[in-house]
Amino acid sequence: MWSKIARYLPEFESAVLSALDAGGRPFSLRCRPQPDREAAVLRLDLPDYARLPPGPASLLCHRHDERLWNLKSFVLRGELEQGDGGWVFRPLEFIPGVAIGGLWSYVRFLRDGRRTTRRYLETRGLARPQIPWDDWLDVLSEAGPAGPTPS
């Protein structure tokens, strides 16, 4: 796993740490993990307002261009711990995302995204939302080939 972390982490300026706060509510914030391979952790410099207890957490590394294309991502699942000198994240699982893992990563992204969406809607008893495609097409035609113009 550390070979994958060492290979891909430098490609990202930051990551999104997600964990449960002291009240058990989901909490996410952007941070810059620093690998400490010898200790098998990523060191995190978290702000004081992040009152997170030790426990399960994840780090999402992702990037894309200004039009949300050229997506590249991976997730680390692990444990958030209070270490000597600050917070550390102990990765336990590397989950490749889009553009990491070759063509299969795109197939997995589409397949899993649809499956996850279906389960989300079913669990909550919700119907799949209807998208007003005609409205979208009107906006695109008004925007022209260069995109929307400021009014």
C-alpha positions as CSV (number, residue, x, y, z in Angstrom):
1,M,0.0,0.0,0.0
2,W,2.8,2.4,0.8
3,S,4.2,2.1,-2.7
4,K,0.8,3.4,-4.0
5,I,0.7,6.2,-1.5
6,A,4.2,7.3,-2.3
7,R,3.4,7.1,-6.1
8,Y,0.1,9.0,-6.1
9,L,0.0,11.4,-3.0
10,P,2.6,13.9,-4.5
11,E,0.2,14.5,-7.4
12,F,-2.3,16.2,-5.1
13,E,-1.9,19.5,-3.3
14,S,-4.2,18.5,-0.5
15,A,-6.7,15.9,0.7
16,V,-10.1,15.9,2.4
17,L,-10.1,14.3,5.8
18,S,-13.5,12.9,6.8
19,A,-14.3,11.6,10.3
20,L,-16.9,11.9,13.0
21,D,-16.6,14.8,15.4
22,A,-16.9,14.6,19.2
23,G,-20.7,14.6,18.9
24,G,-20.8,11.8,16.3
25,R,-21.6,14.0,13.4
26,P,-19.7,13.8,10.0
27,F,-16.9,16.4,9.7
28,S,-14.7,17.1,6.7
29,L,-11.8,19.4,6.2
30,R,-9.0,20.0,3.7
31,C,-5.5,19.2,4.9
32,R,-2.0,18.4,3.6
33,P,-1.0,14.9,4.7
34,Q,2.8,14.4,5.1
35,P,3.9,10.8,4.7
36,D,6.0,9.3,7.5
37,R,6.8,5.9,6.0
38,E,9.0,4.8,8.8
39,A,6.1,5.2,11.3
40,A,3.5,4.0,8.7
41,V,1.4,7.1,9.1
42,L,0.5,10.4,7.4
43,R,1.1,13.4,9.6
44,L,-1.7,16.0,9.7
45,D,-1.6,19.6,10.8
46,L,-5.3,20.1,11.8
47,P,-6.7,23.4,13.0
48,D,-7.8,23.9,16.6
49,Y,-11.5,24.0,15.7
50,A,-11.3,20.4,14.4
51,R,-12.3,18.7,17.6
52,L,-12.1,15.2,16.3
53,P,-11.8,12.2,18.5
54,P,-9.5,9.3,17.5
55,G,-11.2,6.7,15.4
56,P,-12.1,5.6,11.9
57,A,-11.5,8.2,9.1
58,S,-10.8,8.6,5.5
59,L,-8.6,10.8,3.2
60,L,-9.9,11.6,-0.2
61,C,-7.3,12.9,-2.7
62,H,-8.9,14.2,-5.9
63,R,-8.4,16.8,-8.6
64,H,-10.0,17.9,-11.8
65,D,-9.8,20.9,-14.2
66,E,-12.0,24.0,-14.1
67,R,-14.8,22.2,-16.1
68,L,-14.7,19.1,-13.8
69,W,-13.0,17.0,-16.5
70,N,-9.8,15.0,-16.1
71,L,-10.8,13.7,-12.8
72,K,-8.2,11.7,-10.8
73,S,-8.8,10.4,-7.3
74,F,-8.1,7.8,-4.6
75,V,-9.3,7.2,-1.1
76,L,-7.4,6.0,2.0
77,R,-9.4,4.4,4.8
78,G,-7.8,4.2,8.2
79,E,-7.6,5.5,11.7
80,L,-7.2,9.0,13.0
81,E,-4.9,9.1,16.0
82,Q,-3.4,11.6,18.4
83,G,0.3,11.1,18.1
84,D,3.4,12.6,19.6
85,G,3.5,16.1,18.2
86,G,0.0,16.1,16.6
87,W,-2.5,14.2,14.6
88,V,-1.7,11.2,12.4
89,F,-3.7,9.2,10.0
90,R,-2.8,5.5,9.9
91,P,-3.9,4.2,6.4
92,L,-5.3,0.7,6.3
93,E,-6.7,0.5,2.8
94,F,-5.9,2.2,-0.5
95,I,-9.0,2.5,-2.8
96,P,-8.1,3.6,-6.3
97,G,-10.5,6.0,-7.9
98,V,-10.9,7.4,-11.4
99,A,-7.8,7.5,-13.5
100,I,-5.8,5.3,-11.0
101,G,-5.8,1.7,-12.1
102,G,-6.2,2.2,-15.9
103,L,-9.3,1.7,-17.9
104,W,-10.9,-0.5,-15.3
105,S,-11.0,2.5,-12.9
106,Y,-13.4,4.3,-15.2
107,V,-15.6,1.2,-15.6
108,R,-15.7,0.7,-11.8
109,F,-16.5,4.4,-11.3
110,L,-19.5,4.2,-13.5
111,R,-20.7,0.9,-12.2
112,D,-20.3,1.7,-8.5
113,G,-21.7,5.2,-8.9
114,R,-24.9,3.8,-10.3
115,R,-25.2,1.1,-7.7
116,T,-24.5,3.5,-4.9
117,T,-27.1,5.9,-6.2
118,R,-29.7,3.2,-6.5
119,R,-29.1,2.0,-2.9
120,Y,-29.2,5.5,-1.6
121,L,-32.6,6.2,-3.2
122,E,-34.0,2.8,-2.2
123,T,-33.0,3.2,1.4
124,R,-34.7,6.5,1.7
125,G,-37.8,5.5,-0.4
126,L,-37.0,8.2,-3.0
127,A,-37.7,8.1,-6.7
128,R,-35.0,8.8,-9.2
129,P,-35.1,12.6,-9.8
130,Q,-36.2,13.7,-13.2
131,I,-33.8,16.0,-15.0
132,P,-35.3,18.8,-17.1
133,W,-33.1,18.1,-20.1
134,D,-35.0,20.5,-22.4
135,D,-34.1,23.4,-19.9
136,W,-30.4,22.3,-20.0
137,L,-30.3,22.2,-23.8
138,D,-31.8,25.7,-23.9
139,V,-29.1,27.0,-21.6
140,L,-26.4,25.3,-23.7
141,S,-27.7,26.7,-26.9
142,E,-27.8,30.2,-25.4
143,A,-24.2,29.8,-24.2
144,G,-22.9,28.9,-27.6
145,P,-19.7,27.0,-28.2
146,A,-17.5,29.1,-25.9
147,G,-19.7,28.6,-22.8
148,P,-22.0,31.1,-21.0
149,T,-21.2,34.7,-21.2
150,P,-21.5,36.9,-18.1
151,S,-24.6,39.2,-18.0
